[in-house]
Every structure is written in structure tokens, then in C-alpha cells.
């Protein structure tokens, strides 16, 4: 998935970002094409669950970046990433 789009060109959506001192809530803007029903850009990286706002029960979104591309948005649904807890443990060395 590409880096988060710049504000002002689509619908704003929130996601959680695990960080060393807790869980941050971030906002980003999705271009209109990301919100189309057949677009998989806003889908869980693991299971493919739609993470578009209001879709499929609107599961919580978590950004768990790939360490090799930390600036890119890589979204997971809560069940697939243990609600970000595993990533927070990795960041703090509590594995």
C-alpha cells in the first residue's frame, strides 16, 4: 500500500498506530477510488476484510508498517494483528 495520501482529496478515516509509549490515533484521507466497493486498497493485509469506513461492520484499522518500508501505510484489522498489542510488544522489546 502506498504512503498515506495528503489531506483534502477524499474521505477522512482514522486508524490506530502502535508506538513505543502506547497507541496513537492517526487520521488520513483516502482518495475517492480507495472507497469504491471493488477496490482492495483499504483492506486488511492479512485477511482482506474491507476496512473502508462503514463497510462490513467497520472493524478497527491498525497500521503495522513493514520494517523495510516504515513510511508506508500497511493496514490490518484488529483480529489479525491482536489489536496492535504484538506490534507494541515488538517496539518496546517485550516479546
N, C-alpha and C positions, 0 to 999 in steps of 0.2 A: 504494500500500500504506500502511496506517496506521502510526503510530509503534509501536515495539516494545512488546509487551504487558508488563504487570507480572509479576514472578516469582510462581510459586506456583499458576498456573491452567492449566498444561498441561505439555507435554514440552519440556525444555531443548534448544536446538540452538545450535551455535557458528557464527560467520561471521567473515570477515576484514573489517577496516575499514582502508583505506588512510589514512594520516595523514602529515603532513609529515616526520616523522622515522622512518618505517618502516611496518610493517604490524602493526596491533593485532589481537588475537583477542578478540572480544566474545562474550558469551552472552546469549541471550534466551529467553523462554518463549513457545511457540506455544500458543494456545488449542486445545483438542481438535478443533474444527471445521476448523482450518487443516491438520490432519494427515489428514483424510479423503481417500481416493484421488481423488475427483472435484473437490476444492477446488483452485483455481489460485492461492490466495494465496501459498503458498510455491513459486512457480515463477519461473524466470529471466524478468526483464523483457524481455529481447531475444528469446529463442528459445522460451520456455515450458517448458523442461526442468524436471521436478519436482525441487525442492530439499528435499523432505521427508527427514528422516533415514532412511537405508536404502533410499530409492527410486531406481530407475534407475541403480544404480552409485554413488550418493551423491557427486555432484560437489561440489567445494568451493564454498561460498557467499561472495560478496563484496557488501558494502553499498556502493553507489556512489550517494550521495544526489543528487537533483536540486538544483542550486544555489538554486533558488527555494523549495524546501522541505527544507532540510538536516536537519531533525529527524525526517523520515520515513524509514522503512526501505524501501530500494529494492534488491532483491537481483538479482544476476546470477550465472550460473555462470562458472567460470574461463575457458573458451574464449571466451565472449562479451565479457569485459572484460580480456583479456590478463592474467589473474590479478592484476588490480588495478594493474599497472605503469603503465598510461596515466593512471590517476587519481592515482597518486603523483607522476608527472611533472607533471601539471597543478597539483597542490597546491604543488609546490616550484618551479614556473616553469621546468622543464627540458624544455619541449616543443620 
